[in-house]
């Protein structure tokens, strides 16, 4: 859910949701679901419609995501698309990535205003998730304030890491001003973005493991079926030989 030092919240604004399929990917698209712009819009609308169900304290997320996948596939097929159905883990992973993009744009909207956000899904998601997102951020900041990092940031008892000055020959020109310390809110933003990236990486790893388990189960079923066929074939041959011997004697 990379190097932290190179993150720039203003430069990460939109997620490339309009997937283009080249002729070389034609065969691949026949077996894998492709997140086109239209499919992504259906996912956004279906997921937002089901937000009250996902927001329940106790709910079976896997079953809910299966419902999301079925509804997205049904809407696409009603429009003549989606030869390959969307699967629950694909919808879950896609939504996690979109949530990460939404949160970055929500922070941008706080600084620059809504006119500074150009992501096409932001308004639709913000109308439903805006309040809950602010509550989640408030809880995260409250939780962080109880940690050593949060207390140090609040009291400003920390030493910023400045670059080591290089030895230069004296010159009449005035010395450059020292590098300003990074504001505490930037440190907090980097920390939150790092945690979000970890969550996304965990979700991708989980989806990969589920696909591996599914492949292993399919292989085991195929081997079991072949073994049953191998056992049945000698039995059938023995019965046929017995009938032939009985017929020759009479």
Secondary structure, 3 states (H helix, E strand, C coil): CCCHHHCCCCCCCCCCCCCCCCHHHHHHHCCCCCCCHHHHHHHHHHHHHCHHHHCCCCCCHHHHHHHHHHHHHHHHHHCCCCCCCCCHHHHHHHHHHHHHHHHHHHHHHHHHCHHHCCCCCHHHHHHHHHHHHHHHHHHHHHHHHCCHHHHHHHHCCCCCCCCCCCCCCCCCCCCCCCCCCCCHHHHHHHHHHHHHHHHHHHHHHHHHHHHHHHHHHHHHHHHHHHHHHHHHHHHHHHHHHHHHHHHHHC
